[in-house]
Amino acid sequence: MADCPLADDCPSFDERIQGMGCQHYGNKGGAEWCNHYDMPIYELKKQPVQPGEEVVIEVDDIHESGAGVGRTDDGFIVLVDGLLPPARARCGSTA
């Protein structure tokens, strides 16, 4: 069994076997699937920044596209056009 990308948040932790991955993880119709929730995994993953939400980021690098690369306080990586390091900014998500 492969490692489930939801393993850290799996409510059935006690059912997982060390080194074997999650018993609920599988492939159904070409999509990664969680049998515990009976849903595709892409529907269960939460985006780190929701549309319309503002976050504060620390920009400390530049992407090859020219966008600033920063991290939220939670550690999620965010690309911001028009912002160069070093910078700290409050940014809003539009999509």
N, C-alpha and C positions, 0 to 999 in steps of 0.2 A: 504494500500500500504506500502511496506517496504521502508526503507531508501536506496536510491541509493548511491553506493560508489563514484559516480562522482558528487554528489550534490553540493559540494563546487565550482566546476568548470563549472557547468551547464550553458550554454548560455541562457537557458529559465528560469532563476530564477524567473521571475515575474509570471510564470505559475505554480510554486510550491505552494502548500497550506501548511501553517504553521502546523507542527505536522502530516501531512499526507504523507510526502515523495514526490518524484518526480512523476509526471503524466506519464513520458516517461519510467519509470523503470518497467521491467517485466521479465517474465521467458519464454523463447522460446526454445523448444527442449531440456530442461534440463539445459540451460545456462542462466546466468544473461544477460539481454538484454536491450539495450537503444534504444527505438523507435525513439528518436530524431535523432540519427545518423544511425538508422537501422543497428546496428552492435552489436556483443557480447561485453560485457563490458571488458572482458579480452584483447580484441584487442585495446581498447581505453586507458587502463591504461599505463602510461609510467613508465619504469623502472627508478629508481633513479640514477643508474650507468649503462651506456651503455657499451657494449663490446669495449675494446680498450681505454676507457676513464680513465684518472687519476683523483683521488680525494684525498684531504687531510682529514685525520680523526684523531680524538682524541680517543685513546683507553683507556677506564676507567673501564673495567670489563672483566671477563673470562667466556666463554660459557662452558657448561658441556662437550663439545667435546674437549676442550683445546684451542680453537681459541679465539683470542682477540676480544672483542666486542667494536666497536667504532661508532661514529656518524660523518656524513659529516657536513659541515657548514650549509646545509639545514635541518639538523635534521634526515636524514635517517640513519637507523641502518645498519651497515656493519660488517660482520664477517671476520677476517683476521687470517689465519693460521700462526703460528710462531711469533706472536707479542703479547707481554704481557704488561699489564698496569703498570705504567702510561707511555704512549707513544703518540707521534704525528708523523704520517707518511704519505708519499705520496704513494698511492697504485693504481695499475692499475687493471682493470677488464679484465678477459680473456673469460668469458662466461656469 
